[in-house]
Amino acid sequence: MKREQILARLKARRILWVPALTALALLLSGCPELQGQEVGATLYGTVTDPGGATVPEASVTITNSATGFAVTKKAGPDGSYVVTSLPVGTYTLTVEHPGFEKSVQTGIKLDVFQKALVDVQLRVGAVTTTVEVAAAAPLVETATATVGATITTAQVSELPLNIRRFGTLPLLMPGTVPDRGGFSSNIFGSPFSEDTYASNGLRGSGNNVLIDGVDSKNMFTGGFSIQPSPDAISEFKIQTQSFSAVFGKNGGSTINLVTKSGTNEIHGSGFEFLRNDKLDARNFFDNERPPFKRNQYGGYVGGPIKKNKTFFFGGYEALRKRKGLTSTGLVPTPAMLGGDFSELLTEPDPTTGTVPYRIIDPTTCPDPPFGSTCQAFPDNIIPNPNERIDPVAKKVIPFIPAPNRPGSPNFVVNPRERRNDNQFSARIDHSFGPNDNIYGRYIFAQSVTFTTDQAYTTLPGFGDKIRYRGQNIALSWTHTLSPTILNEFRFGFSRNMDIGTCENCPRAKGFVESFGIANLKALSPEDEGFPYFGLSQGYFGIGDSNYRPVESNDMVEKYNDTLTITKGKHTIATGVDMQPYQSLRDQAPFSPHGQFDFGNLYSNFTVSDFLLGYPGSAGRSVAKRVNYHDGKFLNAFFQDDFRATPNLTINIGLRWEYHQLPTDRRDAGAALFPIPGMPLQTPGNAFLVVPGYAQADQLCQEPRFILDQGLSTERHLVMCSADMKKYGFT
């Protein structure tokens, strides 16, 4: 199937699954990976009188101070109240009951996925009398034992962030370190997929990343698929241990990020951040300070479209960077390229063990080239260089630059990097009334990076161009069915695409054949290029070592429905979630124009091995890799937060998860699992999975059990928890 047809099918595949069929499929399946999405906060407490007795059926109203959004509930027979799925923000709590003065508490700050306890004590008196209290933030969250921290708007805006990437902030959490065990960026180094971190001993692919409850995790690396501008972030929470059953998929940490929404007042900001070489110090290895210019600028604004009803927030941010890079290494001297290696001769020094560095004549050695019979070239000079130097090496030598500095390393190259980023985001919130609220959010990010020398390790330098485009969409509808039942449906879509190309690689017809390498011919126009000659011992390679063109295209859809029921002392959340995904990898063959690696196996030195035409290994690949994978995550969850006593909360949850492992749409992949003790003769003697790569786990259950006991001093909290999570491959 042609790549154009594959892309067309990839873009056209948009299946809206019927929620009933989704629920049925989830209940019949098991797991390794998915997460429920809950980004709202919960406010709960007990209404009492001055004597400590509960006040049943009190009217409880919670109002968002910025948008006017209000929710009214009735306290239960035991005086307890619970208000769930509240957007992040600052609230005013109003409690009324006949025979008591009205209580108003202001300044209640609710963070993402926070469960805040606010007890209310009513004074005896007339309802027309109001007692107003400025609330203080709870010091201890007593409703859950989840270990984590919230990064607030102030921290996001005030902490120094390199290139304004919020992805470095998780490193503020205990137990998190920069990821060194897996991929640290996207397959092409996408600027929006950097800053992968490891949590609790797991590599970065074991984390979950949610933006407004929508998955924003790169399917290939496990890092961020897109990073919103700090000016568009309201706050985010990092959870590292003892999750609610609402969350799952991977056993690392979960980042739950909430974007900003508009308010009843118009607020905006504009900015530009400048850094350039005039303010920087010179790198020790630079002959002179390389050029560097970086400008980041943009602006965001939010406000009402209709007060207390409809709000907007959006903006634009850009990055323009021009940077000189530095790479050091070794290149052969002109004398070496002429066959004269006498500069490598050194006098013996018994105190240091230094011995003369001899260049061996491979023609005097047995096969394989080991033993004492090998003879060195006299004075380390190859005689008759016109005859002994390999014809292919002669054609490569003109492309090798001369040293540009004394000593070792003797060559410094300063490639230039040019990068242009653009990011746009917009969000609309609307309230139809007290029972229905919706919002939609869209983020678009684009980046183009051009480097004059690919990988900075090969000569001559060929330009490397990387184009990235990412999109993330979230749609949410919250509907109150009754005073005790609330339902939230969420749809999400995430896409990130990278394309890498070589901008000035030689593609002229017959270029590969011009080197005169036996049996090396271009089978297609993409095979034309500069063969790669890899040198060792610190020397730069020569030729084209990149595998271009290459394309990556990942798309993830999200369908989630969560039902929250408040009944007495129980707050129950149950729901289903489905995440179909598609992944395209279209990559040129590895070394289609040939790769020849030279060590020091034959002549005792990598450069002389190259001149004499003795590669340690050689090869090429002609098979273009086009992988088009489909997969699906399915899960169902049940969570009960039971407030047994005013000081004891029990969290009980259970998740069922199923991961349909990726399969190639063209049945191009399979996996073979041998039966122990039986020979591999035919598929009948082994377990063959077609068209997949592994068998999915049909029964994956993740129980959660947490006890939270607050002591009478109200200063301490005793927590214990037990849970089970499964670790997936992404």
C-alpha positions as CSV (number, residue, x, y, z in Angstrom):
1,M,0.0,0.0,0.0
2,K,1.4,3.4,-0.9
3,R,2.2,5.9,1.8
4,E,-0.3,8.4,0.4
5,Q,-3.0,5.8,0.8
6,I,-2.0,5.0,4.3
7,L,-2.0,8.7,5.3
8,A,-5.4,9.1,3.7
9,R,-6.8,6.2,5.7
10,L,-5.1,7.6,8.8
11,K,-6.8,10.9,8.5
12,A,-10.1,9.5,7.5
13,R,-10.4,7.1,10.5
14,R,-12.7,8.8,12.9
15,I,-15.0,6.4,14.6
16,L,-17.4,7.7,17.2
17,W,-18.1,4.8,19.4
18,V,-21.5,4.3,21.1
19,P,-21.0,4.7,24.8
20,A,-23.1,1.6,25.6
21,L,-20.9,-0.6,23.3
22,T,-17.8,0.9,24.9
23,A,-19.0,0.1,28.4
24,L,-19.9,-3.5,27.4
25,A,-16.4,-4.0,25.8
26,L,-14.7,-2.6,28.9
27,L,-16.5,-4.7,31.3
28,L,-15.6,-7.8,29.4
29,S,-11.9,-7.0,29.2
30,G,-8.8,-6.6,31.3
31,C,-5.6,-4.4,30.9
32,P,-2.1,-3.0,30.7
33,E,-2.6,0.7,30.4
34,L,-5.0,3.7,30.5
35,Q,-6.2,6.4,32.7
36,G,-9.4,7.9,33.8
37,Q,-9.6,11.7,33.5
38,E,-10.7,13.9,36.4
39,V,-9.3,17.4,36.6
40,G,-12.0,19.0,38.9
41,A,-11.7,19.6,42.7
42,T,-13.9,18.4,45.5
43,L,-15.1,20.5,48.5
44,Y,-16.6,18.6,51.4
45,G,-17.3,19.1,55.1
46,T,-19.9,19.0,57.9
47,V,-22.3,21.7,59.0
48,T,-22.7,22.0,62.8
49,D,-24.2,24.3,65.4
50,P,-22.2,26.0,68.3
51,G,-22.7,22.9,70.4
52,G,-21.1,20.6,67.8
53,A,-24.4,18.9,66.8
54,T,-24.9,18.5,63.0
55,V,-27.3,20.7,61.1
56,P,-29.2,18.6,58.5
57,E,-30.6,19.9,55.2
58,A,-28.6,23.1,55.3
59,S,-28.3,25.0,51.9
60,V,-24.8,25.0,50.7
61,T,-23.8,27.2,47.8
62,I,-20.3,27.3,46.3
63,T,-19.5,30.2,43.9
64,N,-16.5,30.8,41.7
65,S,-15.2,34.3,42.5
66,A,-13.9,34.9,39.0
67,T,-16.7,33.6,36.8
68,G,-19.8,33.6,39.0
69,F,-20.3,29.9,38.4
70,A,-22.4,28.6,41.3
71,V,-23.5,25.2,42.6
72,T,-26.1,24.7,45.3
73,K,-26.4,21.5,47.3
74,K,-28.4,20.3,50.4
75,A,-26.5,18.9,53.4
76,G,-27.4,15.4,54.3
77,P,-29.3,14.2,57.4
78,D,-25.9,14.0,59.1
79,G,-25.0,17.5,58.2
80,S,-22.3,16.5,55.7
81,Y,-22.0,18.0,52.2
82,V,-19.9,17.1,49.1
83,V,-19.5,19.2,45.9
84,T,-17.5,17.5,43.2
85,S,-16.0,18.4,39.8
86,L,-15.3,22.0,40.6
87,P,-13.1,23.9,38.1
88,V,-9.8,25.1,39.5
89,G,-10.1,28.5,41.1
90,T,-11.0,30.6,44.2
91,Y,-14.5,30.1,45.7
92,T,-16.9,31.5,48.2
93,L,-18.9,29.1,50.4
94,T,-22.3,30.2,51.6
95,V,-24.3,28.1,54.1
96,E,-27.9,28.9,55.2
97,H,-30.4,27.3,57.5
98,P,-33.6,28.7,59.2
99,G,-32.8,29.7,62.8
100,F,-29.1,30.3,62.1
101,E,-27.1,33.2,60.8
102,K,-25.9,32.9,57.2
103,S,-22.2,31.9,57.0
104,V,-20.0,33.1,54.1
105,Q,-16.4,31.9,53.7
106,T,-14.4,33.6,51.0
107,G,-11.0,32.9,49.5
108,I,-11.3,29.1,49.3
109,K,-8.6,28.1,46.8
110,L,-9.2,24.8,45.1
111,D,-6.4,23.1,43.1
112,V,-6.6,20.4,40.4
113,F,-7.9,17.1,41.8
114,Q,-7.9,18.5,45.3
115,K,-10.2,17.2,48.0
116,A,-10.5,20.1,50.4
117,L,-12.2,19.8,53.8
118,V,-14.1,22.9,55.0
119,D,-16.3,22.4,58.0
120,V,-18.9,25.1,58.8
121,Q,-20.2,26.1,62.2
122,L,-23.5,28.1,62.1
123,R,-24.4,30.6,64.8
124,V,-27.9,30.8,66.2
125,G,-29.6,33.9,64.9
126,A,-31.6,35.4,62.1
127,V,-30.9,34.3,58.5
128,T,-30.7,38.0,57.5
129,T,-27.5,38.3,59.5
130,T,-24.3,37.3,57.7
131,V,-21.1,36.1,59.2
132,E,-18.2,36.4,56.8
133,V,-14.9,34.6,57.2
134,A,-11.8,34.7,55.1
135,A,-10.9,31.0,54.7
136,A,-7.4,29.7,55.0
137,A,-6.0,27.0,52.8
138,P,-6.1,23.6,54.5
139,L,-2.6,22.6,55.6
140,V,-3.3,18.9,55.3
141,E,-5.4,17.1,52.7
142,T,-7.2,14.5,54.8
143,A,-9.5,12.9,52.2
144,T,-6.8,11.0,50.3
145,A,-3.3,9.5,50.8
146,T,-2.2,10.3,47.3
147,V,1.4,11.5,47.3
148,G,2.0,14.5,45.1
149,A,2.3,18.3,44.8
150,T,0.5,21.1,43.0
151,I,2.5,23.6,40.9
152,T,0.4,26.8,41.1
153,T,0.0,29.6,38.6
154,A,2.4,31.8,40.6
155,Q,5.1,29.1,40.5
156,V,4.6,28.5,36.8
157,S,5.0,32.2,36.0
158,E,7.7,33.1,38.5
159,L,10.1,30.1,38.5
160,P,12.9,30.3,35.9
161,L,12.1,28.0,33.0
162,N,14.6,27.5,30.2
163,I,12.8,28.3,26.9
164,R,9.6,28.6,28.9
165,R,9.1,24.8,29.1
166,F,7.0,23.8,32.1
167,G,8.2,20.2,31.6
168,T,11.2,20.9,33.9
169,L,9.0,21.6,36.9
170,P,8.2,18.0,37.8
171,L,11.9,17.7,38.9
172,L,10.9,19.8,41.9
173,M,9.1,16.7,43.3
174,P,10.9,14.2,45.5
175,G,11.6,11.0,43.7
176,T,11.9,12.5,40.2
177,V,15.1,12.8,38.2
178,P,15.9,13.5,34.5
179,D,15.3,10.4,32.5
180,R,18.5,8.6,31.5
181,G,17.1,5.1,31.0
182,G,15.0,5.7,27.9
183,F,14.3,8.3,25.2
184,S,14.8,11.9,26.4
185,S,13.0,13.5,23.5
186,N,10.9,12.7,20.4
187,I,12.3,10.5,17.7
188,F,13.6,13.7,15.9
189,G,14.2,15.8,19.0
190,S,11.0,17.7,18.8
191,P,11.2,20.9,20.9
192,F,7.7,20.2,22.4
193,S,8.5,16.6,23.4
194,E,11.6,17.3,25.6
195,D,12.1,17.2,29.3
196,T,11.2,13.5,29.9
197,Y,11.7,12.6,33.6
198,A,11.8,9.4,35.6
199,S,9.7,8.9,38.7
200,N,10.0,6.3,41.5
201,G,12.7,4.4,39.7
202,L,10.8,4.0,36.4
203,R,11.9,5.6,33.2
204,G,10.0,8.4,31.5
205,S,7.8,6.1,29.5
206,G,6.2,5.0,32.7
207,N,4.5,8.4,33.3
208,N,1.1,9.8,32.4
209,V,0.6,13.3,31.0
210,L,-2.9,14.8,30.9
211,I,-3.9,18.3,29.7
212,D,-7.5,19.1,30.7
213,G,-7.9,15.4,31.2
214,V,-6.8,14.6,27.6
215,D,-3.7,12.4,27.0
216,S,-0.7,14.4,25.8
217,K,1.9,11.7,25.9
218,N,4.2,10.8,23.0
219,M,3.3,7.3,22.0
220,F,6.9,6.5,20.9
221,T,9.0,8.1,23.7
222,G,6.6,8.4,26.6
223,G,7.5,12.2,26.9
224,F,5.3,15.2,26.3
225,S,3.7,15.3,22.9
226,I,3.0,19.0,23.4
227,Q,3.8,21.6,26.0
228,P,1.4,24.5,26.5
229,S,2.8,28.0,27.1
230,P,3.3,28.9,30.8
231,D,0.9,31.8,30.2
232,A,-1.8,29.4,29.2
233,I,-1.4,27.1,32.3
234,S,-3.6,27.6,35.3
235,E,-1.8,24.9,37.4
236,F,-0.9,21.3,37.4
237,K,-0.6,18.5,39.9
238,I,2.0,15.7,40.0
239,Q,0.9,12.5,41.7
240,T,3.6,9.9,42.3
241,Q,2.0,7.3,44.7
242,S,-1.3,5.9,45.9
243,F,-3.5,7.0,43.1
244,S,-7.2,7.0,43.0
245,A,-8.7,4.2,40.8
246,V,-9.7,7.0,38.4
247,F,-6.0,7.1,37.3
248,G,-4.0,4.2,35.9
249,K,-2.3,3.2,32.7
250,N,1.3,3.4,33.9
251,G,2.9,3.0,37.3
252,G,5.1,6.1,37.3
253,S,3.7,9.5,38.0
254,T,0.7,11.3,36.6
255,I,0.8,15.0,35.6
256,N,-2.7,16.5,35.6
257,L,-2.5,19.9,33.9
258,V,-5.4,22.5,33.7
259,T,-5.3,25.4,31.2
260,K,-6.6,28.8,32.0
261,S,-10.1,29.9,31.3
262,G,-11.6,33.4,31.0
263,T,-13.3,35.3,33.8
264,N,-15.8,38.1,34.2
265,E,-12.9,40.6,33.9
266,I,-10.6,41.1,30.9
267,H,-7.0,40.2,31.7
268,G,-4.1,40.0,29.4
269,S,-0.4,39.9,29.2
270,G,2.3,40.5,26.6
271,F,6.0,39.6,26.9
272,E,9.3,39.2,25.1
273,F,12.4,37.5,26.5
274,L,15.8,38.1,25.0
275,R,19.1,36.3,25.2
276,N,22.1,36.7,22.9
277,D,25.8,36.2,22.6
278,K,26.6,39.7,23.9
279,L,25.5,38.5,27.4
280,D,27.1,35.0,27.2
281,A,30.6,33.8,28.1
282,R,32.8,32.0,25.6
283,N,32.9,28.2,25.6
284,F,36.4,26.9,26.5
285,F,36.7,25.0,23.2
286,D,35.5,27.9,21.0
287,N,38.0,29.8,19.0
288,E,35.7,32.7,19.3
289,R,32.3,33.3,20.8
290,P,29.7,31.7,18.4
291,P,26.7,33.8,17.5
292,F,23.5,33.3,19.5
293,K,20.2,35.2,19.4
294,R,17.0,34.0,21.0
295,N,13.7,35.9,21.1
296,Q,10.5,34.6,22.7
297,Y,7.5,36.8,22.5
298,G,3.7,36.7,22.5
299,G,0.6,37.6,24.4
300,Y,-2.5,36.0,26.0
301,V,-5.9,37.5,26.9
302,G,-9.0,36.3,28.5
303,G,-12.4,37.7,29.5
304,P,-16.2,37.4,29.2
305,I,-18.2,37.0,26.0
306,K,-21.3,37.2,28.2
307,K,-20.8,37.7,31.9
308,N,-21.5,34.8,34.2
309,K,-22.2,32.7,31.1
310,T,-19.5,32.5,28.4
311,F,-15.8,33.1,28.6
312,F,-12.8,33.0,26.3
313,F,-9.0,32.7,26.8
314,G,-6.3,32.4,24.1
315,G,-3.1,33.7,22.8
316,Y,0.0,33.3,20.7
317,E,3.7,32.6,21.5
318,A,6.7,32.5,19.2
319,L,10.4,31.5,19.5
320,R,13.1,32.7,17.1
321,K,16.5,31.3,17.7
322,R,19.8,31.6,15.8
323,K,22.6,29.6,17.4
324,G,26.2,28.8,16.7
325,L,27.1,25.3,17.9
326,T,30.5,23.8,18.8
327,S,31.8,20.4,18.0
328,T,35.4,19.2,18.4
329,G,37.2,16.2,17.2
330,L,40.1,15.0,15.1
331,V,40.8,15.1,11.4
332,P,43.8,13.6,9.6
333,T,46.6,16.0,8.9
334,P,47.6,16.6,5.3
335,A,50.7,14.5,5.8
336,M,48.5,11.5,7.0
337,L,46.3,11.8,4.0
338,G,49.4,11.5,1.9
339,G,50.5,8.3,3.6
340,D,53.0,9.9,6.1
341,F,52.3,8.9,9.7
342,S,55.7,9.6,11.0
343,E,54.3,12.2,13.5
344,L,52.8,9.2,15.4
345,L,56.3,7.9,16.3
346,T,57.3,8.5,19.8
347,E,60.4,7.7,21.8
348,P,60.1,4.7,24.3
349,D,59.6,5.8,27.8
350,P,59.9,3.0,30.4
351,T,58.6,5.2,33.2
352,T,55.2,5.8,31.5
353,G,55.1,2.6,29.4
354,T,55.0,4.7,26.1
355,V,56.1,2.7,23.1
356,P,56.4,3.8,19.4
357,Y,53.1,3.9,17.6
358,R,53.6,1.7,14.5
359,I,51.6,1.6,11.4
360,I,51.3,-2.1,10.2
361,D,51.3,-3.2,6.6
362,P,48.3,-5.5,6.4
363,T,49.8,-7.4,3.4
364,T,52.5,-8.8,5.7
365,C,49.9,-10.2,8.2
366,P,48.2,-13.6,8.2
367,D,44.5,-13.9,8.0
368,P,43.1,-12.9,10.5
369,P,45.6,-10.1,11.0
370,F,47.0,-11.1,14.3
371,G,50.4,-12.3,15.4
372,S,54.0,-11.3,15.5
373,T,54.7,-11.8,11.8
374,C,53.1,-8.5,10.8
375,Q,55.6,-5.9,9.6
376,A,55.4,-2.1,10.2
377,F,55.9,0.4,7.4
378,P,59.4,1.9,7.6
379,D,59.2,5.2,9.6
380,N,55.4,4.9,9.5
381,I,55.3,6.0,5.9
382,I,53.3,4.1,3.3
383,P,55.5,3.7,0.3
384,N,54.2,4.3,-3.2
385,P,51.0,6.1,-1.9
386,N,49.6,6.5,-5.4
387,E,49.5,2.7,-5.7
388,R,48.8,1.7,-2.1
389,I,46.1,4.2,-1.2
390,D,42.7,2.8,-2.1
391,P,40.9,4.4,-5.1
392,V,37.7,5.0,-3.1
393,A,39.7,6.8,-0.4
394,K,41.3,9.1,-3.0
395,K,37.8,10.3,-4.0
396,V,36.9,10.9,-0.4
397,I,40.1,12.8,0.6
398,P,39.1,16.1,-1.1
399,F,36.1,16.3,1.2
400,I,38.2,16.1,4.4
401,P,39.1,19.6,5.8
402,A,42.5,20.4,7.2
403,P,43.0,20.9,11.0
404,N,42.2,24.4,12.1
405,R,43.8,24.4,15.6
406,P,47.0,22.9,17.1
407,G,47.0,20.0,19.6
408,S,44.2,17.5,20.2
409,P,41.4,17.9,19.3
410,N,42.7,19.6,16.1
411,F,39.5,20.5,14.5
412,V,36.6,22.7,15.7
413,V,33.4,22.9,13.6
414,N,30.7,25.5,14.3
415,P,27.4,24.5,12.7
416,R,24.5,26.9,12.8
417,E,21.1,26.1,14.1
418,R,18.0,28.1,13.0
419,R,14.7,27.4,14.8
420,N,11.3,29.0,14.4
421,D,8.5,27.9,16.8
422,N,4.9,29.1,16.8
423,Q,2.2,28.1,19.3
424,F,-1.5,29.1,19.4
425,S,-4.1,28.1,22.0
426,A,-7.8,29.0,22.6
427,R,-10.4,28.0,25.1
428,I,-14.1,28.7,25.4
429,D,-16.2,28.0,28.5
430,H,-20.0,28.3,28.6
431,S,-22.6,27.7,31.3
432,F,-26.2,26.8,30.1
433,G,-27.4,27.0,33.7
434,P,-26.8,25.3,37.0
435,N,-27.0,21.9,35.5
436,D,-25.0,22.0,32.3
437,N,-21.5,23.4,31.6
438,I,-19.3,22.8,28.6
439,Y,-15.8,23.9,27.4
440,G,-13.6,23.4,24.4
441,R,-9.9,23.9,24.1
442,Y,-7.5,23.8,21.2
443,I,-3.6,24.0,21.2
444,F,-1.6,24.1,18.0
445,A,2.2,24.1,18.0
446,Q,4.6,24.2,15.0
447,S,8.4,24.1,14.9
448,V,11.0,24.1,12.1
449,T,14.6,23.5,13.0
450,F,17.5,23.6,10.5
451,T,21.0,22.7,11.3
452,T,23.8,23.2,8.9
453,D,25.7,20.0,10.0
454,Q,23.7,16.9,10.9
455,A,24.7,15.4,14.3
456,Y,27.9,17.6,14.2
457,T,29.9,14.4,14.0
458,T,30.4,14.0,10.2
459,L,32.2,15.9,7.5
460,P,31.4,17.6,5.3
461,G,28.3,18.9,7.0
462,F,24.9,18.3,5.4
463,G,21.9,20.3,6.5
464,D,19.3,18.6,8.6
465,K,15.8,20.0,8.7
466,I,13.2,18.9,11.2
467,R,9.5,19.9,11.0
468,Y,7.1,19.3,13.8
469,R,3.4,19.9,14.2
470,G,1.3,19.1,17.2
471,Q,-2.4,19.5,18.0
472,N,-4.4,18.8,21.2
473,I,-8.1,19.2,21.5
474,A,-10.4,18.8,24.6
475,L,-14.2,18.9,24.7
476,S,-16.1,18.5,28.0
477,W,-19.7,18.4,29.0
478,T,-20.7,18.3,32.7
479,H,-24.4,17.6,33.4
480,T,-26.1,17.5,36.8
481,L,-28.8,14.8,36.7
482,S,-29.9,15.4,40.3
483,P,-28.5,17.1,43.4
484,T,-26.6,13.9,44.1
485,I,-25.7,12.6,40.7
486,L,-23.3,14.3,38.2
487,N,-22.0,13.1,34.8
488,E,-19.1,14.3,32.8
489,F,-18.3,13.3,29.2
490,R,-15.0,14.2,27.7
491,F,-13.6,13.8,24.2
492,G,-10.0,14.4,23.4
493,F,-7.8,14.3,20.3
494,S,-4.0,14.5,20.2
495,R,-1.7,14.4,17.2
496,N,2.0,15.0,16.8
497,M,3.8,14.7,13.5
498,D,7.6,15.0,12.7
499,I,9.3,15.0,9.3
500,G,13.1,14.9,9.0
501,T,14.9,15.7,5.8
502,C,18.4,16.3,4.6
503,E,18.4,19.7,2.9
504,N,21.6,19.7,0.9
505,C,22.6,16.0,0.6
506,P,23.8,15.2,-2.9
507,R,21.0,13.4,-4.7
508,A,22.3,13.7,-8.3
509,K,21.8,10.6,-10.4
510,G,24.9,8.5,-10.4
511,F,26.5,10.2,-7.4
512,V,26.8,6.9,-5.4
513,E,28.3,5.1,-8.3
514,S,30.9,7.9,-8.8
515,F,32.9,6.6,-5.8
516,G,33.6,3.3,-7.7
517,I,32.5,1.0,-4.9
518,A,31.8,-2.4,-6.2
519,N,28.1,-3.4,-6.4
520,L,27.0,-0.2,-4.8
521,K,24.2,1.3,-7.0
522,A,21.2,3.5,-6.1
523,L,18.0,1.5,-6.4
524,S,15.8,4.7,-6.1
525,P,16.4,8.4,-6.1
526,E,16.4,8.4,-2.2
527,D,19.3,6.0,-2.3
528,E,21.5,8.6,-3.9
529,G,23.8,10.2,-1.4
530,F,27.3,10.4,0.1
531,P,28.4,7.0,1.4
532,Y,29.3,7.1,5.1
533,F,32.9,6.3,6.1
534,G,33.1,6.0,9.9
535,L,36.4,6.5,11.6
536,S,37.2,5.7,15.2
537,Q,39.7,6.9,17.9
538,G,38.1,10.3,18.1
539,Y,38.1,11.2,14.4
540,F,35.2,12.7,12.6
541,G,33.4,10.4,10.2
542,I,33.0,11.4,6.5
543,G,29.7,11.3,4.6
544,D,26.0,11.1,5.3
545,S,25.2,9.2,8.4
546,N,21.5,10.2,8.8
547,Y,18.5,8.2,7.7
548,R,16.5,10.7,5.8
549,P,13.8,11.3,4.9
550,V,11.9,10.0,7.9
551,E,8.3,10.7,9.2
552,S,6.4,10.0,12.4
553,N,2.7,10.6,12.7
554,D,0.8,9.6,15.9
555,M,-2.9,10.2,16.6
556,V,-4.7,9.4,19.8
557,E,-8.5,9.8,20.4
558,K,-10.1,9.8,23.8
559,Y,-13.6,9.0,24.9
560,N,-14.4,9.2,28.6
561,D,-17.5,9.2,30.7
562,T,-17.5,9.5,34.5
563,L,-20.5,9.3,36.8
564,T,-20.2,10.7,40.3
565,I,-22.8,9.8,42.9
566,T,-23.0,11.4,46.4
567,K,-25.0,9.3,48.9
568,G,-24.6,9.9,52.6
569,K,-21.0,9.5,53.6
570,H,-20.1,7.9,50.2
571,T,-18.8,9.7,47.1
572,I,-18.7,7.2,44.3
573,A,-17.0,7.8,40.9
574,T,-17.4,5.2,38.2
575,G,-16.8,5.4,34.5
576,V,-15.4,4.0,31.3
577,D,-12.7,5.2,29.0
578,M,-11.5,4.3,25.5
579,Q,-8.4,5.4,23.7
580,P,-7.9,4.2,20.1
581,Y,-4.6,5.2,18.6
582,Q,-2.8,5.1,15.3
583,S,0.9,5.4,14.7
584,L,2.8,5.8,11.4
585,R,6.6,5.4,11.0
586,D,7.9,6.0,7.5
587,Q,11.6,5.8,7.4
588,A,14.3,5.6,4.7
589,P,16.5,2.5,4.8
590,F,19.5,2.5,7.1
591,S,22.5,3.5,5.1
592,P,20.9,3.2,1.6
593,H,24.1,4.5,0.0
594,G,26.4,2.3,2.0
595,Q,28.2,2.5,5.4
596,F,31.8,1.6,5.9
597,D,33.3,1.6,9.4
598,F,37.0,1.7,10.0
599,G,38.7,0.7,13.3
600,N,42.4,-0.1,13.8
601,L,42.1,-3.8,13.3
602,Y,44.4,-4.1,10.2
603,S,47.0,-1.4,10.3
604,N,46.8,-0.4,14.0
605,F,45.3,3.0,13.2
606,T,41.8,4.1,11.9
607,V,43.1,6.6,9.3
608,S,45.6,4.2,7.7
609,D,42.9,1.5,7.7
610,F,40.7,4.0,5.7
611,L,43.5,4.9,3.3
612,L,44.5,1.3,2.6
613,G,40.8,0.3,2.1
614,Y,40.3,-2.1,5.0
615,P,37.0,-1.5,6.6
616,G,36.1,-3.4,9.8
617,S,32.5,-3.7,8.7
618,A,30.5,-2.6,5.7
619,G,26.8,-2.8,4.7
620,R,23.7,-1.1,3.4
621,S,20.0,-1.5,3.7
622,V,17.5,-1.2,0.8
623,A,14.3,-2.0,2.6
624,K,12.2,1.1,3.4
625,R,10.5,0.8,6.8
626,V,6.8,1.8,6.8
627,N,5.0,0.7,9.9
628,Y,1.3,1.6,10.4
629,H,0.1,0.5,13.8
630,D,-3.4,0.4,15.3
631,G,-4.1,-0.2,19.0
632,K,-6.6,0.5,21.7
633,F,-6.7,1.2,25.4
634,L,-9.9,0.3,27.3
635,N,-10.7,0.6,31.0
636,A,-13.4,0.8,33.6
637,F,-13.0,2.0,37.1
638,F,-14.9,2.3,40.4
639,Q,-13.9,4.5,43.3
640,D,-15.6,5.0,46.7
641,D,-14.5,7.7,49.1
642,F,-16.2,6.8,52.4
643,R,-16.0,9.3,55.2
644,A,-16.5,6.9,58.1
645,T,-16.0,9.5,60.8
646,P,-15.0,13.1,60.8
647,N,-11.4,12.0,61.2
648,L,-11.3,8.8,59.2
649,T,-11.7,8.5,55.4
650,I,-11.5,5.2,53.5
651,N,-10.7,5.2,49.8
652,I,-11.6,2.0,48.0
653,G,-11.2,1.5,44.3
654,L,-10.9,-1.0,41.5
655,R,-9.8,-0.7,37.9
656,W,-10.1,-3.1,34.9
657,E,-7.7,-2.3,32.1
658,Y,-7.1,-3.8,28.7
659,H,-4.5,-2.9,26.1
660,Q,-5.0,-4.2,22.6
661,L,-1.3,-4.2,21.7
662,P,-0.4,-2.5,18.4
663,T,-1.0,-4.4,15.1
664,D,0.2,-3.5,11.7
665,R,-2.7,-2.6,9.4
666,R,-1.2,-4.5,6.5
667,D,-0.4,-7.6,8.6
668,A,3.3,-6.8,8.2
669,G,4.3,-7.8,11.8
670,A,4.1,-11.0,13.8
671,A,5.7,-12.4,16.9
672,L,6.8,-16.0,17.7
673,F,6.6,-17.4,21.2
674,P,8.1,-20.9,21.4
675,I,6.6,-23.7,23.4
676,P,9.2,-24.7,26.0
677,G,11.0,-27.9,25.1
678,M,9.7,-28.0,21.5
679,P,11.7,-27.2,18.3
680,L,10.9,-24.3,16.1
681,Q,9.9,-26.1,12.9
682,T,6.5,-24.8,11.9
683,P,3.9,-22.5,13.4
684,G,2.1,-25.6,14.6
685,N,4.9,-26.1,17.1
686,A,4.9,-22.6,18.5
687,F,2.5,-19.8,19.4
688,L,2.3,-17.3,16.5
689,V,0.6,-13.9,17.0
690,V,-0.5,-12.4,13.7
691,P,-0.7,-9.5,12.9
692,G,0.5,-8.4,16.4
693,Y,3.7,-8.5,18.3
694,A,2.5,-9.9,21.7
695,Q,-0.5,-11.3,23.3
696,A,-2.6,-8.9,25.3
697,D,-3.3,-9.5,28.9
698,Q,-7.0,-10.4,29.1
699,L,-7.4,-9.9,32.8
700,C,-5.7,-6.9,34.4
701,Q,-7.2,-5.6,37.7
702,E,-5.8,-2.9,39.9
703,P,-7.3,-2.7,43.4
704,R,-6.7,0.4,45.5
705,F,-7.2,0.6,49.3
706,I,-6.3,3.7,51.3
707,L,-6.9,4.7,55.0
708,D,-6.6,8.4,56.1
709,Q,-6.8,9.0,59.8
710,G,-6.6,12.5,61.1
711,L,-5.6,12.9,64.7
712,S,-7.6,15.0,67.2
713,T,-4.9,17.7,67.2
714,E,-5.8,18.5,63.5
715,R,-2.1,18.9,62.9
716,H,-1.2,15.3,62.0
717,L,-2.4,12.8,59.5
718,V,-1.8,9.1,59.5
719,M,-2.1,7.4,56.1
720,C,-1.7,3.9,54.9
721,S,-2.3,2.6,51.4
722,A,-2.1,-0.5,49.3
723,D,-2.5,-0.7,45.5
724,M,-1.4,-2.6,42.5
725,K,-0.5,-1.1,39.2
726,K,0.7,-2.6,35.9
727,Y,3.6,-1.2,34.0
728,G,3.2,-0.8,30.3
729,F,5.6,-0.2,27.4
730,T,4.5,3.4,26.9
